[in-house]
């Protein structure tokens, strides 16, 4: 992970109180908007989401040491994800194509909301996977670090 990538993440954790996140759970996943009235923070949100999308699309891991994120990587290809830049940030729609992917997507939405709410105190926290077979799923994810 590049210093720029890491720097954006750390800055977002530090500036979490300037971030507003709204999430609506749906039958198939969720819709979320993550925004800031601070222009620099809004730009960091957009940069961070683009960086994460690039990693996941490139079959790379994200927080490989965190069971919920390893599970996200394992089920990422079973999700349809639409990302749109909006005024002040990003709007995301995630639709799981399987029951497992829906559960994983919703878990991810809750975790990110926790990051926004708690900031740096949650930066190094681990999160439980939501699937009973998560150990096997995570082991078979086969993604690069």
N, C-alpha and C positions, 0 to 999 in steps of 0.2 A: 504494500500500500504506500503510495507516494506521500510525501510530507504535505503537499497541497490537500490531498484527500483527507488525511488525518487532521490537518489544521481546520478544515471546514467542519468536520464532525465535532471537534473539541470546542470550536467557537459556537456552534449551535447549542451544545450542552450548556455552555457558559451564558448564552443569551436566551435560554429557554423561556424566561419570563416575558420576552418580547414576541413570543410565538403564540398564535391562536390556532387550535386544531379542532375541527368539527368532524365527527364520524357518524355515519348512518349505516348500521348493519342491515344487510338485505338477506333474502333467502339464499342467495348464491354467493355472497361475499360481503363487500362493503363499498361505500363511497366516502371519500374524505377530502377535506380541504385543509391545507396547512399554509398559514399566511402570517405576515407581519406588517405592521404599519411602518416599521423601520426599513428603509430601502436596502441597506446593507444586509440585514438579516433576511429579508425577502430574497435577495439575490443568492445568499448562502443556501437557503432552502432549495431554490431551483437548481443550483450547482450540485448540492448533495444528492438530490433525487436523480439527476442525470448520471452522476458518478455511480450510484448504487445500481441503477438500471444497466449501465455499461458492464459492471462486474457480473451481475446475474445473467445478463444476456451472453456474456463471454464464458459462462460456465465456471465462474470463480466463486469462491466462498465469501461469505460475509459473517463476521463474528463466528468463525468455525468452532470455537470453544463453547459456544452457547447452544444448548440443545434445540431451542425453538428456532434459531436462525439456521442451524444445520438442517432442520426439518423443512424450513422454508425453501432452502436451496434444493432439497430433494424433491419438492413438489412444485417448484417454480414453473416447470414446463406444463403443468396441468392447470395453469391459471391464465386467463386473458386479462391483461393489464393495460389500461388506457391512462396516459399521463398527459396533462394539459397545463401549460403555463397560464396562470391567471394573474390579475392585478394583485401584487403583494405575495405571490407564492405559487402553489401547485394544487391542482385538483387531480385526484386519482380515483379510478374505478377499478376494482378487482373482482373478477368473476371466477370462481373455482369451477373447473370442468368435471370434478369428481367430488364425492362427499368428503373425502379426506382433504382435498385441496381447499374446499370451503372452510373446513375447521381450521386448517393451518393459516389461511388468509385472515380469518377473523382474529385468531390469536395474535398474528403479526400486528394487526390494526390496534389491538389493545396495548401491546408492548410499546409501540411508537407513541401512542397517547401518553403512556406512563413516562416515557423519555421527555416529552414536552412538559408534562406536569412537574416532574421531579428534577429534571436537569442532571447535573453532574453526579448527584448522589446515586443515579441509576446507570451511569456510564459503564461500569464494570460488572454490573449485576448479570447473573445468568437467569434464564427463563425456561420453565418447563415446556417440553414438547407436549402436544395435545393428543397425539395418536398412541394407541396401545403398543403398536409395533414400531415406535419411533427409533429404538436402538437399531433394529435391522434396516429401517429406512435410511437413517443417518449414515450407517456404515456403507450402504450401497449407493450413496449419493455420488461418489466418485468425482468430486469437483476439485479443481486446482485451488491452491491457497494463494 
